């Protein structure tokens, strides 16, 4: 989230966020349709770290 917000503000991401990535991709839902939506619409900063959630899910939070 920190890297995503920094990108929106045209700032460099925090140093600590650069090396944190998941070994196994994480999806908030096991439904195939939601996973596909997350693969397509996940923000770049989240995809980079192995977190796949829809931009809509992020807006709802």
Number of C-alpha atoms within 10 A of each C-alpha: 12 12 20 15 13 14 14 8 9 9 11 10 16 10 9 9 13 12 8 11 14 11 8 9 11 15 17 13 12 9 9 9 10 16 19 15 15 22 16 14 16 21 18 14 20 18 18 14 19 17 21 26 24 22 15 12 12 11 7 7 5
